């Protein structure tokens, strides 16, 4: 099952990158922990770069 997910297919990896971006935005907007706010920028950047890279993967 894991090898099936690790294939270079666009769909699952784009979903993961989108989830990472969403988590970064939630970290950015929460008012409780400064550490989460600090790392939110790195998280959003990681998700964005990942999305750009995996958007070049084949769909099948």
PQR file with spaces between the fields and no chain letter, atoms N, CA, C, O and H, PARSE charges and radii, in Angstrom:
ATOM       1  N    UNK     1       0.827   -1.191    0.000 -0.4000 1.5000
ATOM       2  CA   UNK     1       0.000    0.000    0.000 -0.0000 2.0000
ATOM       3  C    UNK     1       0.872    1.255    0.000  0.5500 1.7000
ATOM       4  O    UNK     1       0.576    2.214   -0.712 -0.5500 1.4000
ATOM       5  N    UNK     2       1.936    1.253    0.788 -0.4000 1.5000
ATOM       6  CA   UNK     2       2.799    2.426    0.851 -0.0000 2.0000
ATOM       7  C    UNK     2       3.492    2.677   -0.482  0.5500 1.7000
ATOM       8  O    UNK     2       3.629    3.826   -0.901 -0.5500 1.4000
ATOM       9  H    UNK     2       2.176    0.474    1.366  0.4000 1.0000
ATOM      10  N    UNK     3       3.931    1.617   -1.150 -0.4000 1.5000
ATOM      11  CA   UNK     3       4.592    1.808   -2.436 -0.0000 2.0000
ATOM      12  C    UNK     3       3.623    2.375   -3.468  0.5500 1.7000
ATOM      13  O    UNK     3       4.027    3.108   -4.371 -0.5500 1.4000
ATOM      14  H    UNK     3       3.820    0.683   -0.809  0.4000 1.0000
ATOM      15  N    UNK     4       2.360    2.038   -3.333 -0.4000 1.5000
ATOM      16  CA   UNK     4       1.353    2.591   -4.240 -0.0000 2.0000
ATOM      17  C    UNK     4       1.219    4.098   -4.027  0.5500 1.7000
ATOM      18  O    UNK     4       1.045    4.846   -4.990 -0.5500 1.4000
ATOM      19  H    UNK     4       2.031    1.443   -2.599  0.4000 1.0000
ATOM      20  N    UNK     5       1.297    4.545   -2.781 -0.4000 1.5000
ATOM      21  CA   UNK     5       1.188    5.969   -2.475 -0.0000 2.0000
ATOM      22  C    UNK     5       2.442    6.728   -2.893  0.5500 1.7000
ATOM      23  O    UNK     5       2.365    7.894   -3.282 -0.5500 1.4000
ATOM      24  H    UNK     5       1.437    3.938   -1.999  0.4000 1.0000
ATOM      25  N    UNK     6       3.589    6.074   -2.815 -0.4000 1.5000
ATOM      26  CA   UNK     6       4.843    6.753   -3.103 -0.0000 2.0000
ATOM      27  C    UNK     6       5.130    6.902   -4.589  0.5500 1.7000
ATOM      28  O    UNK     6       6.106    7.555   -4.959 -0.5500 1.4000
ATOM      29  H    UNK     6       3.652    5.127   -2.500  0.4000 1.0000
ATOM      30  N    UNK     7       4.315    6.323   -5.442 -0.4000 1.5000
ATOM      31  CA   UNK     7       4.492    6.537   -6.870 -0.0000 2.0000
ATOM      32  C    UNK     7       4.348    8.010   -7.185  0.5500 1.7000
ATOM      33  O    UNK     7       3.658    8.744   -6.477 -0.5500 1.4000
ATOM      34  H    UNK     7       3.522    5.793   -5.142  0.4000 1.0000
ATOM      35  N    UNK     8       4.992    8.431   -8.236 -0.4000 1.5000
ATOM      36  CA   UNK     8       4.956    9.846   -8.587 -0.0000 2.0000
ATOM      37  C    UNK     8       3.660   10.179   -9.310  0.5500 1.7000
ATOM      38  O    UNK     8       3.651   10.435  -10.514 -0.5500 1.4000
ATOM      39  H    UNK     8       5.553    7.835   -8.811  0.4000 1.0000
ATOM      40  N    UNK     9       2.577   10.171   -8.565 -0.4000 1.5000
ATOM      41  CA   UNK     9       1.273   10.557   -9.091 -0.0000 2.0000
ATOM      42  C    UNK     9       0.890   11.893   -8.485  0.5500 1.7000
ATOM      43  O    UNK     9       1.133   12.158   -7.308 -0.5500 1.4000
ATOM      44  H    UNK     9       2.584    9.963   -7.587  0.4000 1.0000
ATOM      45  N    UNK    10       0.299   12.711   -9.301 -0.4000 1.5000
ATOM      46  CA   UNK    10       0.021   14.079   -8.882 -0.0000 2.0000
ATOM      47  C    UNK    10      -1.032   14.180   -7.786  0.5500 1.7000
ATOM      48  O    UNK    10      -0.840   14.929   -6.828 -0.5500 1.4000
ATOM      49  H    UNK    10       0.102   12.496  -10.257  0.4000 1.0000
ATOM      50  N    UNK    11      -2.118   13.461   -7.895 -0.4000 1.5000
ATOM      51  CA   UNK    11      -3.272   13.638   -7.018 -0.0000 2.0000
ATOM      52  C    UNK    11      -2.989   13.575   -5.527  0.5500 1.7000
ATOM      53  O    UNK    11      -3.235   14.555   -4.824 -0.5500 1.4000
ATOM      54  H    UNK    11      -2.274   12.852   -8.673  0.4000 1.0000
ATOM      55  N    UNK    12      -2.480   12.461   -5.019 -0.4000 1.5000
ATOM      56  CA   UNK    12      -2.252   12.359   -3.571 -0.0000 2.0000
ATOM      57  C    UNK    12      -1.220   13.364   -3.052  0.5500 1.7000
ATOM      58  O    UNK    12      -1.367   13.889   -1.948 -0.5500 1.4000
ATOM      59  H    UNK    12      -2.280   11.665   -5.590  0.4000 1.0000
ATOM      60  N    UNK    13      -0.189   13.629   -3.834 -0.4000 1.5000
ATOM      61  CA   UNK    13       0.848   14.559   -3.393 -0.0000 2.0000
ATOM      62  C    UNK    13       0.340   15.997   -3.387  0.5500 1.7000
ATOM      63  O    UNK    13       0.710   16.781   -2.513 -0.5500 1.4000
ATOM      64  H    UNK    13      -0.070   13.202   -4.730  0.4000 1.0000
ATOM      65  N    UNK    14      -0.513   16.352   -4.366 -0.4000 1.5000
ATOM      66  CA   UNK    14      -1.110   17.691   -4.345 -0.0000 2.0000
ATOM      67  C    UNK    14      -2.018   17.859   -3.127  0.5500 1.7000
ATOM      68  O    UNK    14      -2.051   18.922   -2.507 -0.5500 1.4000
ATOM      69  H    UNK    14      -0.814   15.715   -5.076  0.4000 1.0000
ATOM      70  N    UNK    15      -2.747   16.807   -2.796 -0.4000 1.5000
ATOM      71  CA   UNK    15      -3.605   16.871   -1.608 -0.0000 2.0000
ATOM      72  C    UNK    15      -2.770   17.064   -0.345  0.5500 1.7000
ATOM      73  O    UNK    15      -3.143   17.842    0.534 -0.5500 1.4000
ATOM      74  H    UNK    15      -2.720   15.944   -3.300  0.4000 1.0000
ATOM      75  N    UNK    16      -1.653   16.364   -0.252 -0.4000 1.5000
ATOM      76  CA   UNK    16      -0.772   16.512    0.910 -0.0000 2.0000
ATOM      77  C    UNK    16      -0.184   17.921    0.974  0.5500 1.7000
ATOM      78  O    UNK    16      -0.124   18.518    2.049 -0.5500 1.4000
ATOM      79  H    UNK    16      -1.351   15.732   -0.966  0.4000 1.0000
ATOM      80  N    UNK    17       0.248   18.452   -0.163 -0.4000 1.5000
ATOM      81  CA   UNK    17       0.801   19.808   -0.186 -0.0000 2.0000
ATOM      82  C    UNK    17      -0.254   20.834    0.218  0.5500 1.7000
ATOM      83  O    UNK    17       0.044   21.782    0.944 -0.5500 1.4000
ATOM      84  H    UNK    17       0.199   17.967   -1.036  0.4000 1.0000
ATOM      85  N    UNK    18      -1.481   20.643   -0.250 -0.4000 1.5000
ATOM      86  CA   UNK    18      -2.568   21.548    0.120 -0.0000 2.0000
ATOM      87  C    UNK    18      -2.850   21.464    1.614  0.5500 1.7000
ATOM      88  O    UNK    18      -3.104   22.484    2.256 -0.5500 1.4000
ATOM      89  H    UNK    18      -1.722   19.873   -0.840  0.4000 1.0000
ATOM      90  N    UNK    19      -2.809   20.268    2.167 -0.4000 1.5000
ATOM      91  CA   UNK    19      -3.011   20.094    3.605 -0.0000 2.0000
ATOM      92  C    UNK    19      -1.913   20.796    4.406  0.5500 1.7000
ATOM      93  O    UNK    19      -2.192   21.406    5.438 -0.5500 1.4000
ATOM      94  H    UNK    19      -2.603   19.439    1.646  0.4000 1.0000
ATOM      95  N    UNK    20      -0.680   20.713    3.940 -0.4000 1.5000
ATOM      96  CA   UNK    20       0.431   21.379    4.628 -0.0000 2.0000
ATOM      97  C    UNK    20       0.244   22.898    4.592  0.5500 1.7000
ATOM      98  O    UNK    20       0.492   23.578    5.587 -0.5500 1.4000
ATOM      99  H    UNK    20      -0.452   20.217    3.102  0.4000 1.0000
ATOM     100  N    UNK    21      -0.190   23.427    3.449 -0.4000 1.5000
ATOM     101  CA   UNK    21      -0.460   24.863    3.355 -0.0000 2.0000
ATOM     102  C    UNK    21      -1.580   25.249    4.316  0.5500 1.7000
ATOM     103  O    UNK    21      -1.482   26.263    5.007 -0.5500 1.4000
ATOM     104  H    UNK    21      -0.392   22.874    2.641  0.4000 1.0000
ATOM     105  N    UNK    22      -2.636   24.452    4.363 -0.4000 1.5000
ATOM     106  CA   UNK    22      -3.758   24.736    5.260 -0.0000 2.0000
ATOM     107  C    UNK    22      -3.309   24.726    6.722  0.5500 1.7000
ATOM     108  O    UNK    22      -3.698   25.599    7.499 -0.5500 1.4000
ATOM     109  H    UNK    22      -2.716   23.628    3.801  0.4000 1.0000
ATOM     110  N    UNK    23      -2.496   23.747    7.092 -0.4000 1.5000
ATOM     111  CA   UNK    23      -1.981   23.684    8.465 -0.0000 2.0000
ATOM     112  C    UNK    23      -1.148   24.925    8.774  0.5500 1.7000
ATOM     113  O    UNK    23      -1.230   25.473    9.873 -0.5500 1.4000
ATOM     114  H    UNK    23      -2.180   23.038    6.461  0.4000 1.0000
ATOM     115  N    UNK    24      -0.346   25.369    7.802 -0.4000 1.5000
ATOM     116  CA   UNK    24       0.443   26.580    8.000 -0.0000 2.0000
ATOM     117  C    UNK    24      -0.418   27.812    8.213  0.5500 1.7000
ATOM     118  O    UNK    24      -0.089   28.667    9.035 -0.5500 1.4000
ATOM     119  H    UNK    24      -0.280   24.924    6.909  0.4000 1.0000
ATOM     120  N    UNK    25      -1.520   27.908    7.477 -0.4000 1.5000
ATOM     121  CA   UNK    25      -2.423   29.051    7.646 -0.0000 2.0000
ATOM     122  C    UNK    25      -3.090   29.004    9.017  0.5500 1.7000
ATOM     123  O    UNK    25      -3.240   30.037    9.670 -0.5500 1.4000
ATOM     124  H    UNK    25      -1.787   27.213    6.809  0.4000 1.0000
ATOM     125  N    UNK    26      -3.491   27.814    9.456 -0.4000 1.5000
ATOM     126  CA   UNK    26      -4.084   27.682   10.794 -0.0000 2.0000
ATOM     127  C    UNK    26      -3.059   28.070   11.860  0.5500 1.7000
ATOM     128  O    UNK    26      -3.395   28.749   12.830 -0.5500 1.4000
ATOM     129  H    UNK    26      -3.370   26.975    8.925  0.4000 1.0000
ATOM     130  N    UNK    27      -1.818   27.639   11.679 -0.4000 1.5000
ATOM     131  CA   UNK    27      -0.762   28.017   12.619 -0.0000 2.0000
ATOM     132  C    UNK    27      -0.561   29.531   12.633  0.5500 1.7000
ATOM     133  O    UNK    27      -0.277   30.112   13.681 -0.5500 1.4000
ATOM     134  H    UNK    27      -1.545   27.087   10.891  0.4000 1.0000
ATOM     135  N    UNK    28      -0.706   30.161   11.488 -0.4000 1.5000
ATOM     136  CA   UNK    28      -0.526   31.605   11.386 -0.0000 2.0000
ATOM     137  C    UNK    28      -1.631   32.367   12.104  0.5500 1.7000
ATOM     138  O    UNK    28      -1.385   33.435   12.665 -0.5500 1.4000
ATOM     139  H    UNK    28      -0.936   29.690   10.637  0.4000 1.0000
ATOM     140  N    UNK    29      -2.837   31.830   12.089 -0.4000 1.5000
ATOM     141  CA   UNK    29      -3.987   32.561   12.614 -0.0000 2.0000
ATOM     142  C    UNK    29      -4.308   32.267   14.081  0.5500 1.7000
ATOM     143  O    UNK    29      -5.143   32.949   14.676 -0.5500 1.4000
ATOM     144  H    UNK    29      -3.036   30.962   11.634  0.4000 1.0000
ATOM     145  N    UNK    30      -3.663   31.270   14.665 -0.4000 1.5000
ATOM     146  CA   UNK    30      -3.984   30.937   16.056 -0.0000 2.0000
ATOM     147  C    UNK    30      -3.307   31.934   16.992  0.5500 1.7000
ATOM     148  O    UNK    30      -2.190   32.374   16.717 -0.5500 1.4000
ATOM     149  H    UNK    30      -2.985   30.716   14.181  0.4000 1.0000
ATOM     150  N    UNK    31      -3.963   32.296   18.092 -0.4000 1.5000
ATOM     151  CA   UNK    31      -3.416   33.328   18.981 -0.0000 2.0000
ATOM     152  C    UNK    31      -2.718   32.795   20.236  0.5500 1.7000
ATOM     153  O    UNK    31      -2.436   33.575   21.146 -0.5500 1.4000
ATOM     154  H    UNK    31      -4.869   31.938   18.315  0.4000 1.0000
ATOM     155  N    UNK    32      -2.432   31.490   20.314 -0.4000 1.5000
ATOM     156  CA   UNK    32      -2.008   30.913   21.582 -0.0000 2.0000
ATOM     157  C    UNK    32      -0.503   30.719   21.716  0.5500 1.7000
ATOM     158  O    UNK    32       0.072   31.088   22.741 -0.5500 1.4000
ATOM     159  H    UNK    32      -2.661   30.856   19.576  0.4000 1.0000
ATOM     160  N    UNK    33       0.137   30.158   20.723 -0.4000 1.5000
ATOM     161  CA   UNK    33       1.548   29.800   20.850 -0.0000 2.0000
ATOM     162  C    UNK    33       2.396   30.558   19.833  0.5500 1.7000
ATOM     163  O    UNK    33       2.154   30.481   18.628 -0.5500 1.4000
ATOM     164  H    UNK    33      -0.329   29.858   19.890  0.4000 1.0000
ATOM     165  N    UNK    34       3.378   31.279   20.323 -0.4000 1.5000
ATOM     166  CA   UNK    34       4.258   32.041   19.446 -0.0000 2.0000
ATOM     167  C    UNK    34       5.102   31.116   18.571  0.5500 1.7000
ATOM     168  O    UNK    34       5.427   31.469   17.438 -0.5500 1.4000
ATOM     169  H    UNK    34       3.575   31.341   21.301  0.4000 1.0000
ATOM     170  N    UNK    35       5.460   29.945   19.079 -0.4000 1.5000
ATOM     171  CA   UNK    35       6.268   29.006   18.300 -0.0000 2.0000
ATOM     172  C    UNK    35       5.512   28.533   17.059  0.5500 1.7000
ATOM     173  O    UNK    35       6.103   28.406   15.987 -0.5500 1.4000
ATOM     174  H    UNK    35       5.196   29.658   19.999  0.4000 1.0000
ATOM     175  N    UNK    36       4.215   28.273   17.196 -0.4000 1.5000
ATOM     176  CA   UNK    36       3.429   27.870   16.028 -0.0000 2.0000
ATOM     177  C    UNK    36       3.363   29.000   15.012  0.5500 1.7000
ATOM     178  O    UNK    36       3.470   28.766   13.808 -0.5500 1.4000
ATOM     179  H    UNK    36       3.735   28.377   18.067  0.4000 1.0000
ATOM     180  N    UNK    37       3.189   30.217   15.494 -0.4000 1.5000
ATOM     181  CA   UNK    37       3.163   31.376   14.605 -0.0000 2.0000
ATOM     182  C    UNK    37       4.494   31.522   13.877  0.5500 1.7000
ATOM     183  O    UNK    37       4.523   31.806   12.679 -0.5500 1.4000
ATOM     184  H    UNK    37       3.103   30.407   16.472  0.4000 1.0000
ATOM     185  N    UNK    38       5.589   31.328   14.597 -0.4000 1.5000
ATOM     186  CA   UNK    38       6.917   31.475   14.009 -0.0000 2.0000
ATOM     187  C    UNK    38       7.151   30.459   12.902  0.5500 1.7000
ATOM     188  O    UNK    38       7.671   30.809   11.842 -0.5500 1.4000
ATOM     189  H    UNK    38       5.565   31.097   15.570  0.4000 1.0000
ATOM     190  N    UNK    39       6.777   29.214   13.132 -0.4000 1.5000
ATOM     191  CA   UNK    39       7.017   28.170   12.137 -0.0000 2.0000
ATOM     192  C    UNK    39       5.945   28.114   11.056  0.5500 1.7000
ATOM     193  O    UNK    39       6.064   27.327   10.116 -0.5500 1.4000
ATOM     194  H    UNK    39       6.355   28.929   13.993  0.4000 1.0000
ATOM     195  N    UNK    40       4.908   28.927   11.169 -0.4000 1.5000
ATOM     196  CA   UNK    40       3.853   28.895   10.162 -0.0000 2.0000
ATOM     197  C    UNK    40       4.375   29.349    8.802  0.5500 1.7000
ATOM     198  O    UNK    40       3.952   28.822    7.773 -0.5500 1.4000
ATOM     199  H    UNK    40       4.812   29.566   11.932  0.4000 1.0000
ATOM     200  N    UNK    41       5.275   30.306    8.786 -0.4000 1.5000
ATOM     201  CA   UNK    41       5.807   30.790    7.518 -0.0000 2.0000
ATOM     202  C    UNK    41       6.613   29.707    6.812  0.5500 1.7000
ATOM     203  O    UNK    41       6.503   29.538    5.597 -0.5500 1.4000
ATOM     204  H    UNK    41       5.618   30.733    9.622  0.4000 1.0000
ATOM     205  N    UNK    42       7.414   28.981    7.564 -0.4000 1.5000
ATOM     206  CA   UNK    42       8.186   27.878    6.991 -0.0000 2.0000
ATOM     207  C    UNK    42       7.250   26.787    6.489  0.5500 1.7000
ATOM     208  O    UNK    42       7.490   26.200    5.434 -0.5500 1.4000
ATOM     209  H    UNK    42       7.503   29.118    8.551  0.4000 1.0000
ATOM     210  N    UNK    43       6.194   26.514    7.229 -0.4000 1.5000
ATOM     211  CA   UNK    43       5.233   25.484    6.845 -0.0000 2.0000
ATOM     212  C    UNK    43       4.513   25.864    5.556  0.5500 1.7000
ATOM     213  O    UNK    43       4.369   25.037    4.657 -0.5500 1.4000
ATOM     214  H    UNK    43       5.998   26.991    8.086  0.4000 1.0000
ATOM     215  N    UNK    44       4.063   27.109    5.464 -0.4000 1.5000
ATOM     216  CA   UNK    44       3.388   27.558    4.248 -0.0000 2.0000
ATOM     217  C    UNK    44       4.346   27.523    3.064  0.5500 1.7000
ATOM     218  O    UNK    44       3.963   27.102    1.972 -0.5500 1.4000
ATOM     219  H    UNK    44       4.181   27.782    6.195  0.4000 1.0000
ATOM     220  N    UNK    45       5.575   27.956    3.263 -0.4000 1.5000
ATOM     221  CA   UNK    45       6.565   27.939    2.190 -0.0000 2.0000
ATOM     222  C    UNK    45       6.861   26.514    1.737  0.5500 1.7000
ATOM     223  O    UNK    45       6.970   26.257    0.538 -0.5500 1.4000
ATOM     224  H    UNK    45       5.886   28.298    4.149  0.4000 1.0000
ATOM     225  N    UNK    46       6.993   25.590    2.679 -0.4000 1.5000
ATOM     226  CA   UNK    46       7.234   24.188    2.340 -0.0000 2.0000
ATOM     227  C    UNK    46       6.081   23.616    1.525  0.5500 1.7000
ATOM     228  O    UNK    46       6.305   22.946    0.517 -0.5500 1.4000
ATOM     229  H    UNK    46       6.905   25.799    3.653  0.4000 1.0000
ATOM     230  N    UNK    47       4.862   23.873    1.951 -0.4000 1.5000
ATOM     231  CA   UNK    47       3.703   23.390    1.215 -0.0000 2.0000
ATOM     232  C    UNK    47       3.611   23.982   -0.174  0.5500 1.7000
ATOM     233  O    UNK    47       3.246   23.290   -1.124 -0.5500 1.4000
ATOM     234  H    UNK    47       4.680   24.417    2.770  0.4000 1.0000
ATOM     235  N    UNK    48       3.942   25.266   -0.302 -0.4000 1.5000
ATOM     236  CA   UNK    48       3.886   25.924   -1.606 -0.0000 2.0000
ATOM     237  C    UNK    48       4.928   25.357   -2.557  0.5500 1.7000
ATOM     238  O    UNK    48       4.619   25.056   -3.710 -0.5500 1.4000
ATOM     239  H    UNK    48       4.239   25.828    0.470  0.4000 1.0000
ATOM     240  N    UNK    49       6.156   25.212   -2.086 -0.4000 1.5000
ATOM     241  CA   UNK    49       7.214   24.640   -2.924 -0.0000 2.0000
ATOM     242  C    UNK    49       6.878   23.203   -3.291  0.5500 1.7000
ATOM     243  O    UNK    49       7.086   22.786   -4.430 -0.5500 1.4000
ATOM     244  H    UNK    49       6.407   25.457   -1.149  0.4000 1.0000
ATOM     245  N    UNK    50       6.363   22.452   -2.339 -0.4000 1.5000
ATOM     246  CA   UNK    50       5.965   21.069   -2.618 -0.0000 2.0000
ATOM     247  C    UNK    50       4.868   21.029   -3.675  0.5500 1.7000
ATOM     248  O    UNK    50       4.906   20.186   -4.572 -0.5500 1.4000
ATOM     249  H    UNK    50       6.193   22.791   -1.414  0.4000 1.0000
ATOM     250  N    UNK    51       3.893   21.925   -3.582 -0.4000 1.5000
ATOM     251  CA   UNK    51       2.810   21.961   -4.558 -0.0000 2.0000
ATOM     252  C    UNK    51       3.343   22.287   -5.949  0.5500 1.7000
ATOM     253  O    UNK    51       2.908   21.691   -6.934 -0.5500 1.4000
ATOM     254  H    UNK    51       3.862   22.609   -2.853  0.4000 1.0000
ATOM     255  N    UNK    52       4.274   23.222   -6.037 -0.4000 1.5000
ATOM     256  CA   UNK    52       4.853   23.576   -7.334 -0.0000 2.0000
ATOM     257  C    UNK    52       5.595   22.388   -7.927  0.5500 1.7000
ATOM     258  O    UNK    52       5.487   22.126   -9.125 -0.5500 1.4000
ATOM     259  H    UNK    52       4.627   23.707   -5.237  0.4000 1.0000
ATOM     260  N    UNK    53       6.341   21.672   -7.107 -0.4000 1.5000
ATOM     261  CA   UNK    53       7.105   20.518   -7.603 -0.0000 2.0000
ATOM     262  C    UNK    53       6.179   19.397   -8.044  0.5500 1.7000
ATOM     263  O    UNK    53       6.346   18.854   -9.136 -0.5500 1.4000
ATOM     264  H    UNK    53       6.428   21.885   -6.134  0.4000 1.0000
ATOM     265  N    UNK    54       5.202   19.041   -7.211 -0.4000 1.5000
ATOM     266  CA   UNK    54       4.356   17.895   -7.551 -0.0000 2.0000
ATOM     267  C    UNK    54       3.363   18.218   -8.655  0.5500 1.7000
ATOM     268  O    UNK    54       2.785   17.302   -9.241 -0.5500 1.4000
ATOM     269  H    UNK    54       5.066   19.482   -6.324  0.4000 1.0000
ATOM     270  N    UNK    55       3.150   19.487   -8.953 -0.4000 1.5000
ATOM     271  CA   UNK    55       2.255   19.808  -10.064 -0.0000 2.0000
ATOM     272  C    UNK    55       2.873   19.420  -11.403  0.5500 1.7000
ATOM     273  O    UNK    55       2.184   19.406  -12.423 -0.5500 1.4000
ATOM     274  H    UNK    55       3.620   20.231   -8.477  0.4000 1.0000
ATOM     275  N    UNK    56       4.154   19.108  -11.406 -0.4000 1.5000
ATOM     276  CA   UNK    56       4.813   18.638  -12.625 -0.0000 2.0000
ATOM     277  C    UNK    56       4.808   17.115  -12.746  0.5500 1.7000
ATOM     278  O    UNK    56       5.259   16.584  -13.761 -0.5500 1.4000
ATOM     279  H    UNK    56       4.714   19.119  -10.577  0.4000 1.0000
ATOM     280  N    UNK    57       4.313   16.406  -11.743 -0.4000 1.5000
ATOM     281  CA   UNK    57       4.224   14.949  -11.803 -0.0000 2.0000
ATOM     282  C    UNK    57       3.121   14.548  -12.774  0.5500 1.7000
ATOM     283  O    UNK    57       2.180   15.310  -12.990 -0.5500 1.4000
ATOM     284  H    UNK    57       3.947   16.837  -10.918  0.4000 1.0000
ATOM     285  N    UNK    58       3.228   13.360  -13.358 -0.4000 1.5000
ATOM     286  CA   UNK    58       2.139   12.894  -14.232 -0.0000 2.0000
ATOM     287  C    UNK    58       0.892   12.544  -13.427  0.5500 1.7000
ATOM     288  O    UNK    58       0.976   12.208  -12.246 -0.5500 1.4000
ATOM     289  H    UNK    58       3.993   12.740  -13.182  0.4000 1.0000
ATOM     290  N    UNK    59      -0.262   12.628  -14.080 -0.4000 1.5000
ATOM     291  CA   UNK    59      -1.520   12.334  -13.384 -0.0000 2.0000
ATOM     292  C    UNK    59      -1.744   10.839  -13.216  0.5500 1.7000
ATOM     293  O    UNK    59      -2.443   10.433  -12.287 -0.5500 1.4000
ATOM     294  H    UNK    59      -0.330   12.901  -15.039  0.4000 1.0000
ATOM     295  N    UNK    60      -1.189   10.028  -14.060 -0.4000 1.5000
ATOM     296  CA   UNK    60      -1.403    8.577  -13.953 -0.0000 2.0000
ATOM     297  C    UNK    60      -0.130    7.857  -13.629  0.5500 1.7000
ATOM     298  O    UNK    60      -0.128    6.632  -13.503 -0.5500 1.4000
ATOM     299  H    UNK    60      -0.622   10.358  -14.814  0.4000 1.0000
